[in-house]
Amino acid sequence: MGSPSVSTHRGLVLWQGLLLVVSILNYWCPPTTAQFAVVLTNAAEGTNVSLHLHNTPPDVSSFVWYRGEGAKPYNKIATFDVNQKTHVRGPAYTGQEEILYDGSLMLTNVTLNDTGNYTVEVYPGGSVREVRFGQLRVYELVKIPILLATNFTSTEEKDVVVFICHTNAVSVQWLFNGMNLQLSERKKLSEDHRSLTIDPIQREDVGYYRCRASNPISYAESWALELQVQHD
């Protein structure tokens, strides 16, 4: 029998508009109540991103941002005085941060190390201070996965084939002839979903296999492998 062949079609698909975004890639999960909050933000490595505030209290006199969870002095990034329109840098300032006039925190050229919690401290007019924290999650753009097969000569009802998807992504999905692969007693995934085992091979398994790797900001598909089955 012939060995699995690689299709001539290359699959690399980023979520629509990803490459056009220059500064912000974020996803907002609204809180259950209309409370002051820091918006959860997802970003691509190397982009500029802003941590926005939701339902900011009125008449805020100053915004103070910190790395980590909690208003700890040694983690202070900067203070922005709304009335004076001045910035005072803190111990955790690195040169990539800036507090904008609406109180949001902008970070330039983010890296994976910027992933984590950020805390904002505000002083509304006529009331006590309020402290909130939110998350920034920075991801690599997903690279084209490499799909390999362990068995290049498969005989119906005798042989086993294992497909392995090599990827830098956090999630893997499997496709068969362009459709989502249906699992069964013969078709099983590993715990991390990066390998697919078909045991034993049957003639209905003939076709094209791909793996699709994704994270919250992008996804990419592998080249296709064509599985062929010989009969006794």
C-alpha positions, 0 to 999 in steps of 0.5 A, spaced: 500 500 500 502 507 499 504 511 505 500 517 507 501 523 503 501 530 505 496 534 501 498 540 497 493 545 501 496 549 507 492 551 512 493 557 516 487 561 519 488 566 524 481 569 527 478 574 522 482 581 523 487 579 528 493 581 523 490 588 522 489 589 530 495 594 532 494 595 539 488 591 542 486 584 542 481 583 548 475 579 550 470 582 555 466 577 560 461 582 563 460 582 571 453 579 573 452 586 576 454 593 574 460 594 579 466 597 578 471 592 575 478 591 571 476 588 564 479 581 563 484 582 557 487 577 552 493 579 547 497 577 542 505 577 544 508 583 541 502 587 541 500 594 545 494 592 549 490 596 554 487 594 561 480 597 561 475 599 567 468 598 567 463 602 571 468 607 573 466 611 579 464 618 578 469 624 579 475 620 580 481 624 583 487 619 581 488 612 579 494 607 581 496 601 578 499 595 581 502 589 578 499 583 582 493 582 586 493 587 591 495 595 592 502 593 595 507 599 595 513 595 592 508 593 586 506 600 584 507 601 577 504 609 577 499 614 579 495 618 575 493 625 578 486 626 574 486 634 576 494 635 575 494 630 569 501 628 572 504 621 572 508 619 578 512 612 577 513 607 582 518 601 583 514 596 578 514 601 572 518 598 567 518 603 561 512 599 557 506 602 562 502 608 561 496 610 565 491 613 560 486 619 561 480 614 562 484 610 568 486 604 563 493 601 563 496 601 557 502 596 556 506 596 549 510 590 546 507 585 551 511 579 552 508 572 555 511 574 562 506 580 562 501 575 563 498 575 570 493 580 575 493 587 575 490 591 581 487 598 580 486 603 586 481 609 585 479 615 589 472 617 587 470 624 589 466 624 596 467 617 598 473 612 600 478 608 595 476 602 591 480 597 589 479 592 584 484 587 580 483 583 573 487 579 569 491 580 562 493 573 558 498 574 553 499 568 548 503 566 542 500 566 535 499 559 533 504 556 529 502 551 523 502 544 527 506 539 524 502 532 523 505 526 523 503 518 523 507 512 526 504 507 521 505 508 514 503 501 511 496 499 514 492 493 513 485 493 515 483 490 521 490 488 523 494 495 524 494 501 528 495 508 526 497 513 531 497 521 529 501 526 533 500 533 532 506 538 534 503 545 536 505 551 541 497 551 542 493 550 548 488 546 545 487 541 539 481 539 535 481 533 529 478 533 522 477 528 518 475 530 511 474 537 513 469 535 518 470 534 526 472 527 527 467 523 531 471 519 536 469 511 537 471 505 541 476 505 535 478 512 535 481 515 541 485 521 543 490 522 548 489 526 555 492 532 552 488 531 545 495 531 541 495 524 539 489 520 535 490 512 535 485 508 531 485 501 533 484 497 528 484 500 522 478 499 517 476 501 510 472 507 513 478 510 516 480 512 509 481 519 508 484 526 510 486 527 517 488 534 520 489 537 526 487 544 528 491 548 534 488 554 537 488 559 543 484 564 545 487 569 540 488 565 534 488 558 530 492 554 525 491 548 521 496 542 519 497 540 512 493 534 511 495 527 511 491 522 507 490 515 510 490 509 505 488 502 507 490 495 504 486 489 504 488 482 505 
